[in-house]
């Protein structure tokens, strides 16, 4: 399954209301750690049954801030968040965003 881009609050709200479970990656376009996490996320998404979404923090700052505020998850980038039933079920950031940890989070849910 390929990663789908989210750019607006409206797009995120639609996904939140339509998907019972999904991953979201907050990705910084200027950070090498974030680039490594994005690569791991993309590898994970190719084998995941769980839908995977991504936002670029530079292009979707309002959305990134809304997610942090609405779900009480301190903003970081890179940051992977697993949503289940409109709640945050798991999140991690920086070097901990790996294919293995994403797979474990998916299996634990």
Backbone as XML, in Angstrom:
<?xml version="1.0"?>
<chain id="A" units="angstrom">
  <residue number="1" name="UNK">
    <atom name="N" x="0.857" y="-1.172" z="0.000"/>
    <atom name="CA" x="0.000" y="0.000" z="0.000"/>
    <atom name="C" x="0.904" y="1.236" z="0.000"/>
  </residue>
  <residue number="2" name="UNK">
    <atom name="N" x="0.586" y="2.201" z="-0.813"/>
    <atom name="CA" x="1.435" y="3.394" z="-0.873"/>
    <atom name="C" x="1.022" y="4.423" z="0.178"/>
  </residue>
  <residue number="3" name="UNK">
    <atom name="N" x="1.969" y="5.271" z="0.511"/>
    <atom name="CA" x="1.727" y="6.343" z="1.475"/>
    <atom name="C" x="0.950" y="7.456" z="0.783"/>
  </residue>
  <residue number="4" name="UNK">
    <atom name="N" x="-0.093" y="7.946" z="1.432"/>
    <atom name="CA" x="-0.904" y="9.028" z="0.883"/>
    <atom name="C" x="-0.613" y="10.322" z="1.649"/>
  </residue>
  <residue number="5" name="UNK">
    <atom name="N" x="-0.528" y="11.409" z="0.913"/>
    <atom name="CA" x="-0.187" y="12.704" z="1.490"/>
    <atom name="C" x="-1.428" y="13.400" z="2.040"/>
  </residue>
  <residue number="6" name="UNK">
    <atom name="N" x="-1.284" y="13.995" z="3.225"/>
    <atom name="CA" x="-2.324" y="14.843" z="3.812"/>
    <atom name="C" x="-1.786" y="16.265" z="3.875"/>
  </residue>
  <residue number="7" name="UNK">
    <atom name="N" x="-2.603" y="17.222" z="3.441"/>
    <atom name="CA" x="-2.157" y="18.613" z="3.415"/>
    <atom name="C" x="-3.035" y="19.551" z="4.224"/>
  </residue>
  <residue number="8" name="UNK">
    <atom name="N" x="-4.229" y="19.105" z="4.578"/>
    <atom name="CA" x="-5.152" y="20.021" z="5.248"/>
    <atom name="C" x="-5.848" y="19.346" z="6.431"/>
  </residue>
  <residue number="9" name="UNK">
    <atom name="N" x="-6.375" y="20.192" z="7.305"/>
    <atom name="CA" x="-7.157" y="19.702" z="8.433"/>
    <atom name="C" x="-8.366" y="18.915" z="7.943"/>
  </residue>
  <residue number="10" name="UNK">
    <atom name="N" x="-8.956" y="19.382" z="6.841"/>
    <atom name="CA" x="-10.142" y="18.723" z="6.295"/>
    <atom name="C" x="-9.808" y="17.313" z="5.810"/>
  </residue>
  <residue number="11" name="UNK">
    <atom name="N" x="-8.668" y="17.163" z="5.147"/>
    <atom name="CA" x="-8.255" y="15.829" z="4.683"/>
    <atom name="C" x="-8.017" y="14.905" z="5.864"/>
  </residue>
  <residue number="12" name="UNK">
    <atom name="N" x="-7.356" y="15.410" z="6.899"/>
    <atom name="CA" x="-7.099" y="14.593" z="8.083"/>
    <atom name="C" x="-8.404" y="14.188" z="8.760"/>
  </residue>
  <residue number="13" name="UNK">
    <atom name="N" x="-9.323" y="15.117" z="8.915"/>
    <atom name="CA" x="-10.605" y="14.823" z="9.562"/>
    <atom name="C" x="-11.365" y="13.755" z="8.792"/>
  </residue>
  <residue number="14" name="UNK">
    <atom name="N" x="-11.315" y="13.821" z="7.472"/>
    <atom name="CA" x="-11.981" y="12.807" z="6.632"/>
    <atom name="C" x="-11.375" y="11.422" z="6.910"/>
  </residue>
  <residue number="15" name="UNK">
    <atom name="N" x="-10.042" y="11.330" z="6.935"/>
    <atom name="CA" x="-9.375" y="10.058" z="7.216"/>
    <atom name="C" x="-9.727" y="9.579" z="8.615"/>
  </residue>
  <residue number="16" name="UNK">
    <atom name="N" x="-9.684" y="10.471" z="9.591"/>
    <atom name="CA" x="-9.994" y="10.120" z="10.975"/>
    <atom name="C" x="-11.403" y="9.540" z="11.091"/>
  </residue>
  <residue number="17" name="UNK">
    <atom name="N" x="-12.337" y="10.091" z="10.330"/>
    <atom name="CA" x="-13.726" y="9.636" z="10.389"/>
    <atom name="C" x="-13.990" y="8.389" z="9.554"/>
  </residue>
  <residue number="18" name="UNK">
    <atom name="N" x="-13.155" y="8.136" z="8.554"/>
    <atom name="CA" x="-13.411" y="7.009" z="7.649"/>
    <atom name="C" x="-12.570" y="5.770" z="7.934"/>
  </residue>
  <residue number="19" name="UNK">
    <atom name="N" x="-11.403" y="5.952" z="8.535"/>
    <atom name="CA" x="-10.502" y="4.826" z="8.794"/>
    <atom name="C" x="-10.555" y="4.472" z="10.277"/>
  </residue>
  <residue number="20" name="UNK">
    <atom name="N" x="-10.754" y="3.196" z="10.583"/>
    <atom name="CA" x="-10.765" y="2.795" z="11.992"/>
    <atom name="C" x="-9.348" y="2.725" z="12.549"/>
  </residue>
  <residue number="21" name="UNK">
    <atom name="N" x="-8.365" y="2.519" z="11.667"/>
    <atom name="CA" x="-6.972" y="2.461" z="12.087"/>
    <atom name="C" x="-6.098" y="2.965" z="10.944"/>
  </residue>
  <residue number="22" name="UNK">
    <atom name="N" x="-5.073" y="3.764" z="11.283"/>
    <atom name="CA" x="-4.140" y="4.256" z="10.270"/>
    <atom name="C" x="-2.908" y="4.841" z="10.933"/>
  </residue>
  <residue number="23" name="UNK">
    <atom name="N" x="-1.837" y="4.888" z="10.168"/>
    <atom name="CA" x="-0.600" y="5.531" z="10.612"/>
    <atom name="C" x="-0.488" y="6.899" z="9.971"/>
  </residue>
  <residue number="24" name="UNK">
    <atom name="N" x="0.159" y="7.826" z="10.695"/>
    <atom name="CA" x="0.488" y="9.150" z="10.173"/>
    <atom name="C" x="1.948" y="9.425" z="10.484"/>
  </residue>
  <residue number="25" name="UNK">
    <atom name="N" x="2.702" y="9.848" z="9.480"/>
    <atom name="CA" x="4.089" y="10.257" z="9.673"/>
    <atom name="C" x="4.187" y="11.757" z="9.492"/>
  </residue>
  <residue number="26" name="UNK">
    <atom name="N" x="4.720" y="12.427" z="10.506"/>
    <atom name="CA" x="5.063" y="13.844" z="10.377"/>
    <atom name="C" x="6.515" y="13.890" z="9.924"/>
  </residue>
  <residue number="27" name="UNK">
    <atom name="N" x="6.738" y="14.474" z="8.760"/>
    <atom name="CA" x="8.053" y="14.438" z="8.135"/>
    <atom name="C" x="8.553" y="15.851" z="7.844"/>
  </residue>
  <residue number="28" name="UNK">
    <atom name="N" x="9.808" y="16.109" z="8.234"/>
    <atom name="CA" x="10.451" y="17.380" z="7.921"/>
    <atom name="C" x="11.269" y="17.223" z="6.649"/>
  </residue>
  <residue number="29" name="UNK">
    <atom name="N" x="11.060" y="18.125" z="5.715"/>
    <atom name="CA" x="11.747" y="18.063" z="4.425"/>
    <atom name="C" x="13.221" y="18.444" z="4.522"/>
  </residue>
  <residue number="30" name="UNK">
    <atom name="N" x="13.652" y="18.992" z="5.652"/>
    <atom name="CA" x="15.019" y="19.502" z="5.765"/>
    <atom name="C" x="15.889" y="18.725" z="6.752"/>
  </residue>
  <residue number="31" name="UNK">
    <atom name="N" x="15.374" y="17.672" z="7.337"/>
    <atom name="CA" x="16.093" y="16.957" z="8.391"/>
    <atom name="C" x="16.546" y="15.570" z="7.914"/>
  </residue>
  <residue number="32" name="UNK">
    <atom name="N" x="17.843" y="15.258" z="8.006"/>
    <atom name="CA" x="18.314" y="13.942" z="7.575"/>
    <atom name="C" x="17.768" y="12.794" z="8.428"/>
  </residue>
  <residue number="33" name="UNK">
    <atom name="N" x="17.532" y="13.037" z="9.708"/>
    <atom name="CA" x="16.925" y="11.998" z="10.553"/>
    <atom name="C" x="15.509" y="11.704" z="10.064"/>
  </residue>
  <residue number="34" name="UNK">
    <atom name="N" x="14.800" y="12.756" z="9.690"/>
    <atom name="CA" x="13.451" y="12.598" z="9.174"/>
    <atom name="C" x="13.463" y="11.851" z="7.842"/>
  </residue>
  <residue number="35" name="UNK">
    <atom name="N" x="14.461" y="12.112" z="7.010"/>
    <atom name="CA" x="14.570" y="11.405" z="5.729"/>
    <atom name="C" x="14.762" y="9.908" z="5.958"/>
  </residue>
  <residue number="36" name="UNK">
    <atom name="N" x="15.563" y="9.555" z="6.946"/>
    <atom name="CA" x="15.772" y="8.144" z="7.266"/>
    <atom name="C" x="14.475" y="7.506" z="7.771"/>
  </residue>
  <residue number="37" name="UNK">
    <atom name="N" x="13.751" y="8.225" z="8.628"/>
    <atom name="CA" x="12.477" y="7.717" z="9.147"/>
    <atom name="C" x="11.463" y="7.549" z="8.018"/>
  </residue>
  <residue number="38" name="UNK">
    <atom name="N" x="11.449" y="8.504" z="7.083"/>
    <atom name="CA" x="10.517" y="8.404" z="5.963"/>
    <atom name="C" x="10.809" y="7.169" z="5.123"/>
  </residue>
  <residue number="39" name="UNK">
    <atom name="N" x="12.070" y="6.874" z="4.918"/>
    <atom name="CA" x="12.459" y="5.680" z="4.169"/>
    <atom name="C" x="11.958" y="4.414" z="4.869"/>
  </residue>
  <residue number="40" name="UNK">
    <atom name="N" x="12.149" y="4.350" z="6.177"/>
    <atom name="CA" x="11.652" y="3.203" z="6.960"/>
    <atom name="C" x="10.128" y="3.101" z="6.865"/>
  </residue>
  <residue number="41" name="UNK">
    <atom name="N" x="9.459" y="4.235" z="6.955"/>
    <atom name="CA" x="7.994" y="4.291" z="6.882"/>
    <atom name="C" x="7.502" y="3.799" z="5.527"/>
  </residue>
  <residue number="42" name="UNK">
    <atom name="N" x="8.165" y="4.227" z="4.465"/>
    <atom name="CA" x="7.776" y="3.794" z="3.127"/>
    <atom name="C" x="7.974" y="2.289" z="2.960"/>
  </residue>
  <residue number="43" name="UNK">
    <atom name="N" x="9.074" y="1.761" z="3.479"/>
    <atom name="CA" x="9.298" y="0.309" z="3.420"/>
    <atom name="C" x="8.202" y="-0.428" z="4.181"/>
  </residue>
  <residue number="44" name="UNK">
    <atom name="N" x="7.864" y="0.067" z="5.360"/>
    <atom name="CA" x="6.798" y="-0.537" z="6.156"/>
    <atom name="C" x="5.473" y="-0.514" z="5.401"/>
  </residue>
  <residue number="45" name="UNK">
    <atom name="N" x="5.155" y="0.629" z="4.793"/>
    <atom name="CA" x="3.851" y="0.800" z="4.140"/>
    <atom name="C" x="3.644" y="-0.173" z="2.990"/>
  </residue>
  <residue number="46" name="UNK">
    <atom name="N" x="4.714" y="-0.595" z="2.346"/>
    <atom name="CA" x="4.611" y="-1.507" z="1.208"/>
    <atom name="C" x="4.085" y="-2.874" z="1.606"/>
  </residue>
  <residue number="47" name="UNK">
    <atom name="N" x="4.180" y="-3.204" z="2.886"/>
    <atom name="CA" x="3.743" y="-4.524" z="3.357"/>
    <atom name="C" x="2.641" y="-4.437" z="4.403"/>
  </residue>
  <residue number="48" name="UNK">
    <atom name="N" x="2.145" y="-3.241" z="4.639"/>
    <atom name="CA" x="1.158" y="-3.042" z="5.694"/>
    <atom name="C" x="-0.271" y="-3.104" z="5.157"/>
  </residue>
  <residue number="49" name="UNK">
    <atom name="N" x="-1.121" y="-3.728" z="5.937"/>
    <atom name="CA" x="-2.555" y="-3.711" z="5.648"/>
    <atom name="C" x="-3.192" y="-2.433" z="6.195"/>
  </residue>
  <residue number="50" name="UNK">
    <atom name="N" x="-2.475" y="-1.775" z="7.103"/>
    <atom name="CA" x="-2.981" y="-0.552" z="7.721"/>
    <atom name="C" x="-2.651" y="0.632" z="6.819"/>
  </residue>
  <residue number="51" name="UNK">
    <atom name="N" x="-3.619" y="1.474" z="6.501"/>
    <atom name="CA" x="-3.353" y="2.645" z="5.661"/>
    <atom name="C" x="-2.293" y="3.553" z="6.291"/>
  </residue>
  <residue number="52" name="UNK">
    <atom name="N" x="-1.443" y="4.118" z="5.435"/>
    <atom name="CA" x="-0.356" y="4.982" z="5.883"/>
    <atom name="C" x="-0.468" y="6.349" z="5.217"/>
  </residue>
  <residue number="53" name="UNK">
    <atom name="N" x="-0.413" y="7.374" z="6.040"/>
    <atom name="CA" x="-0.509" y="8.759" z="5.576"/>
    <atom name="C" x="0.724" y="9.515" z="6.047"/>
  </residue>
  <residue number="54" name="UNK">
    <atom name="N" x="0.968" y="10.643" z="5.399"/>
    <atom name="CA" x="2.136" y="11.448" z="5.719"/>
    <atom name="C" x="1.791" y="12.914" z="5.544"/>
  </residue>
  <residue number="55" name="UNK">
    <atom name="N" x="2.439" y="13.744" z="6.351"/>
    <atom name="CA" x="2.342" y="15.184" z="6.130"/>
    <atom name="C" x="3.740" y="15.765" z="6.220"/>
  </residue>
  <residue number="56" name="UNK">
    <atom name="N" x="3.983" y="16.774" z="5.411"/>
    <atom name="CA" x="5.242" y="17.511" z="5.467"/>
    <atom name="C" x="5.015" y="18.682" z="6.412"/>
  </residue>
  <residue number="57" name="UNK">
    <atom name="N" x="5.776" y="18.735" z="7.501"/>
    <atom name="CA" x="5.517" y="19.763" z="8.505"/>
    <atom name="C" x="5.674" y="21.173" z="7.939"/>
  </residue>
  <residue number="58" name="UNK">
    <atom name="N" x="6.559" y="21.356" z="6.976"/>
    <atom name="CA" x="6.735" y="22.690" z="6.398"/>
    <atom name="C" x="5.526" y="23.115" z="5.565"/>
  </residue>
  <residue number="59" name="UNK">
    <atom name="N" x="4.838" y="22.156" z="4.960"/>
    <atom name="CA" x="3.704" y="22.457" z="4.088"/>
    <atom name="C" x="2.355" y="22.378" z="4.797"/>
  </residue>
  <residue number="60" name="UNK">
    <atom name="N" x="2.319" y="21.707" z="5.928"/>
    <atom name="CA" x="1.041" y="21.491" z="6.631"/>
    <atom name="C" x="1.208" y="21.779" z="8.120"/>
  </residue>
  <residue number="61" name="UNK">
    <atom name="N" x="1.809" y="22.916" z="8.422"/>
    <atom name="CA" x="2.095" y="23.263" z="9.825"/>
    <atom name="C" x="0.809" y="23.336" z="10.654"/>
  </residue>
  <residue number="62" name="UNK">
    <atom name="N" x="-0.256" y="23.926" z="10.101"/>
    <atom name="CA" x="-1.521" y="24.017" z="10.843"/>
    <atom name="C" x="-2.037" y="22.629" z="11.209"/>
  </residue>
  <residue number="63" name="UNK">
    <atom name="N" x="-1.993" y="21.717" z="10.269"/>
    <atom name="CA" x="-2.454" y="20.354" z="10.518"/>
    <atom name="C" x="-1.559" y="19.672" z="11.552"/>
  </residue>
  <residue number="64" name="UNK">
    <atom name="N" x="-0.252" y="19.823" z="11.404"/>
    <atom name="CA" x="0.684" y="19.227" z="12.350"/>
    <atom name="C" x="0.422" y="19.720" z="13.770"/>
  </residue>
  <residue number="65" name="UNK">
    <atom name="N" x="0.221" y="21.013" z="13.907"/>
    <atom name="CA" x="-0.066" y="21.590" z="15.224"/>
    <atom name="C" x="-1.410" y="21.130" z="15.768"/>
  </residue>
  <residue number="66" name="UNK">
    <atom name="N" x="-2.405" y="20.989" z="14.887"/>
    <atom name="CA" x="-3.720" y="20.531" z="15.321"/>
    <atom name="C" x="-3.648" y="19.110" z="15.862"/>
  </residue>
  <residue number="67" name="UNK">
    <atom name="N" x="-2.922" y="18.250" z="15.179"/>
    <atom name="CA" x="-2.781" y="16.867" z="15.645"/>
    <atom name="C" x="-2.131" y="16.858" z="17.027"/>
  </residue>
  <residue number="68" name="UNK">
    <atom name="N" x="-1.069" y="17.628" z="17.199"/>
    <atom name="CA" x="-0.391" y="17.692" z="18.501"/>
    <atom name="C" x="-1.345" y="18.172" z="19.585"/>
  </residue>
  <residue number="69" name="UNK">
    <atom name="N" x="-2.100" y="19.210" z="19.299"/>
    <atom name="CA" x="-3.006" y="19.797" z="20.272"/>
    <atom name="C" x="-4.207" y="18.899" z="20.562"/>
  </residue>
  <residue number="70" name="UNK">
    <atom name="N" x="-4.883" y="18.447" z="19.522"/>
    <atom name="CA" x="-6.113" y="17.663" z="19.691"/>
    <atom name="C" x="-5.875" y="16.316" z="20.373"/>
  </residue>
  <residue number="71" name="UNK">
    <atom name="N" x="-4.683" y="15.740" z="20.152"/>
    <atom name="CA" x="-4.433" y="14.394" z="20.671"/>
    <atom name="C" x="-3.379" y="14.374" z="21.780"/>
  </residue>
  <residue number="72" name="UNK">
    <atom name="N" x="-2.973" y="15.562" z="22.232"/>
    <atom name="CA" x="-2.038" y="15.693" z="23.344"/>
    <atom name="C" x="-0.765" y="14.870" z="23.129"/>
  </residue>
  <residue number="73" name="UNK">
    <atom name="N" x="-0.234" y="14.964" z="21.896"/>
    <atom name="CA" x="1.017" y="14.305" z="21.539"/>
    <atom name="C" x="1.979" y="15.415" z="21.137"/>
  </residue>
  <residue number="74" name="UNK">
    <atom name="N" x="2.982" y="15.647" z="21.969"/>
    <atom name="CA" x="3.932" y="16.724" z="21.701"/>
    <atom name="C" x="4.510" y="16.584" z="20.301"/>
  </residue>
  <residue number="75" name="UNK">
    <atom name="N" x="4.487" y="17.676" z="19.546"/>
    <atom name="CA" x="4.984" y="17.653" z="18.169"/>
    <atom name="C" x="6.473" y="17.333" z="18.131"/>
  </residue>
  <residue number="76" name="UNK">
    <atom name="N" x="6.817" y="16.405" z="17.257"/>
    <atom name="CA" x="8.194" y="16.100" z="16.933"/>
    <atom name="C" x="8.231" y="15.745" z="15.454"/>
  </residue>
  <residue number="77" name="UNK">
    <atom name="N" x="9.395" y="15.854" z="14.865"/>
    <atom name="CA" x="9.541" y="15.344" z="13.506"/>
    <atom name="C" x="10.969" y="14.850" z="13.342"/>
  </residue>
  <residue number="78" name="UNK">
    <atom name="N" x="11.079" y="13.652" z="12.816"/>
    <atom name="CA" x="9.974" y="12.814" z="12.360"/>
    <atom name="C" x="9.197" y="12.226" z="13.540"/>
  </residue>
  <residue number="79" name="UNK">
    <atom name="N" x="7.948" y="11.924" z="13.267"/>
    <atom name="CA" x="7.090" y="11.337" z="14.289"/>
    <atom name="C" x="6.051" y="10.454" z="13.603"/>
  </residue>
  <residue number="80" name="UNK">
    <atom name="N" x="5.961" y="9.214" z="14.045"/>
    <atom name="CA" x="4.944" y="8.293" z="13.548"/>
    <atom name="C" x="3.880" y="8.130" z="14.624"/>
  </residue>
  <residue number="81" name="UNK">
    <atom name="N" x="2.633" y="8.187" z="14.191"/>
    <atom name="CA" x="1.503" y="8.076" z="15.113"/>
    <atom name="C" x="0.535" y="7.035" z="14.559"/>
  </residue>
  <residue number="82" name="UNK">
    <atom name="N" x="0.119" y="6.106" z="15.406"/>
    <atom name="CA" x="-0.894" y="5.129" z="15.041"/>
    <atom name="C" x="-2.212" y="5.554" z="15.678"/>
  </residue>
  <residue number="83" name="UNK">
    <atom name="N" x="-3.201" y="5.792" z="14.839"/>
    <atom name="CA" x="-4.542" y="6.132" z="15.313"/>
    <atom name="C" x="-5.425" y="4.897" z="15.230"/>
  </residue>
  <residue number="84" name="UNK">
    <atom name="N" x="-6.194" y="4.670" z="16.278"/>
    <atom name="CA" x="-7.165" y="3.581" z="16.291"/>
    <atom name="C" x="-8.431" y="4.096" z="16.940"/>
  </residue>
  <residue number="85" name="UNK">
    <atom name="N" x="-9.543" y="3.968" z="16.249"/>
    <atom name="CA" x="-10.840" y="4.428" z="16.749"/>
    <atom name="C" x="-10.780" y="5.890" z="17.199"/>
  </residue>
  <residue number="86" name="UNK">
    <atom name="N" x="-10.165" y="6.724" z="16.350"/>
    <atom name="CA" x="-10.078" y="8.175" z="16.549"/>
    <atom name="C" x="-9.242" y="8.583" z="17.759"/>
  </residue>
  <residue number="87" name="UNK">
    <atom name="N" x="-8.391" y="7.676" z="18.239"/>
    <atom name="CA" x="-7.508" y="7.960" z="19.370"/>
    <atom name="C" x="-6.079" y="7.562" z="19.000"/>
  </residue>
  <residue number="88" name="UNK">
    <atom name="N" x="-5.115" y="8.156" z="19.675"/>
    <atom name="CA" x="-3.724" y="7.753" z="19.478"/>
    <atom name="C" x="-3.476" y="6.464" z="20.253"/>
  </residue>
  <residue number="89" name="UNK">
    <atom name="N" x="-3.093" y="5.420" z="19.517"/>
    <atom name="CA" x="-2.814" y="4.128" z="20.137"/>
    <atom name="C" x="-1.322" y="3.943" z="20.404"/>
  </residue>
  <residue number="90" name="UNK">
    <atom name="N" x="-0.489" y="4.652" z="19.624"/>
    <atom name="CA" x="0.976" y="4.515" z="19.744"/>
    <atom name="C" x="1.616" y="5.681" z="19.014"/>
  </residue>
  <residue number="91" name="UNK">
    <atom name="N" x="2.774" y="6.105" z="19.487"/>
    <atom name="CA" x="3.560" y="7.081" z="18.732"/>
    <atom name="C" x="5.015" y="6.972" z="19.149"/>
  </residue>
  <residue number="92" name="UNK">
    <atom name="N" x="5.895" y="7.351" z="18.223"/>
    <atom name="CA" x="7.315" y="7.396" z="18.514"/>
    <atom name="C" x="7.959" y="8.369" z="17.537"/>
  </residue>
  <residue number="93" name="UNK">
    <atom name="N" x="9.227" y="8.685" z="17.771"/>
    <atom name="CA" x="9.844" y="9.713" z="16.942"/>
    <atom name="C" x="11.327" y="9.446" z="16.700"/>
  </residue>
  <residue number="94" name="UNK">
    <atom name="N" x="11.866" y="10.259" z="15.854"/>
    <atom name="CA" x="13.278" y="10.296" z="15.495"/>
    <atom name="C" x="13.796" y="8.912" z="15.091"/>
  </residue>
  <residue number="95" name="UNK">
    <atom name="N" x="14.893" y="8.473" z="15.662"/>
    <atom name="CA" x="15.498" y="7.205" z="15.267"/>
    <atom name="C" x="14.681" y="5.980" z="15.619"/>
  </residue>
  <residue number="96" name="UNK">
    <atom name="N" x="13.630" y="6.163" z="16.400"/>
    <atom name="CA" x="12.752" y="5.043" z="16.752"/>
    <atom name="C" x="11.689" y="4.761" z="15.700"/>
  </residue>
  <residue number="97" name="UNK">
    <atom name="N" x="11.624" y="5.578" z="14.659"/>
    <atom name="CA" x="10.674" y="5.318" z="13.575"/>
    <atom name="C" x="11.375" y="4.380" z="12.587"/>
  </residue>
  <residue number="98" name="UNK">
    <atom name="N" x="11.188" y="3.076" z="12.840"/>
    <atom name="CA" x="11.795" y="2.046" z="11.999"/>
    <atom name="C" x="10.716" y="1.088" z="11.519"/>
  </residue>
  <residue number="99" name="UNK">
    <atom name="N" x="11.031" y="0.397" z="10.452"/>
    <atom name="CA" x="10.102" y="-0.602" z="9.916"/>
    <atom name="C" x="9.736" y="-1.621" z="11.002"/>
  </residue>
  <residue number="100" name="UNK">
    <atom name="N" x="10.718" y="-2.035" z="11.786"/>
    <atom name="CA" x="10.495" y="-3.036" z="12.825"/>
    <atom name="C" x="9.547" y="-2.498" z="13.916"/>
  </residue>
  <residue number="101" name="UNK">
    <atom name="N" x="9.786" y="-1.274" z="14.360"/>
    <atom name="CA" x="8.932" y="-0.722" z="15.421"/>
    <atom name="C" x="7.521" y="-0.428" z="14.916"/>
  </residue>
  <residue number="102" name="UNK">
    <atom name="N" x="7.400" y="0.004" z="13.665"/>
    <atom name="CA" x="6.075" y="0.227" z="13.077"/>
    <atom name="C" x="5.332" y="-1.111" z="12.969"/>
  </residue>
  <residue number="103" name="UNK">
    <atom name="N" x="6.044" y="-2.144" z="12.559"/>
    <atom name="CA" x="5.430" y="-3.474" z="12.440"/>
    <atom name="C" x="4.968" y="-3.960" z="13.805"/>
  </residue>
  <residue number="104" name="UNK">
    <atom name="N" x="5.799" y="-3.772" z="14.828"/>
    <atom name="CA" x="5.416" y="-4.188" z="16.183"/>
    <atom name="C" x="4.189" y="-3.410" z="16.658"/>
  </residue>
  <residue number="105" name="UNK">
    <atom name="N" x="4.158" y="-2.116" z="16.421"/>
    <atom name="CA" x="2.998" y="-1.309" z="16.812"/>
    <atom name="C" x="1.733" y="-1.808" z="16.118"/>
  </residue>
  <residue number="106" name="UNK">
    <atom name="N" x="1.857" y="-2.149" z="14.843"/>
    <atom name="CA" x="0.702" y="-2.638" z="14.078"/>
    <atom name="C" x="0.215" y="-3.977" z="14.618"/>
  </residue>
  <residue number="107" name="UNK">
    <atom name="N" x="1.132" y="-4.852" z="14.947"/>
    <atom name="CA" x="0.776" y="-6.177" z="15.453"/>
    <atom name="C" x="0.167" y="-6.083" z="16.848"/>
  </residue>
  <residue number="108" name="UNK">
    <atom name="N" x="0.702" y="-5.185" z="17.669"/>
    <atom name="CA" x="0.180" y="-5.020" z="19.034"/>
    <atom name="C" x="-1.249" y="-4.506" z="19.046"/>
  </residue>
  <residue number="109" name="UNK">
    <atom name="N" x="-1.673" y="-3.871" z="17.963"/>
    <atom name="CA" x="-3.041" y="-3.371" z="17.891"/>
    <atom name="C" x="-3.923" y="-4.418" z="17.292"/>
  </residue>
</chain>
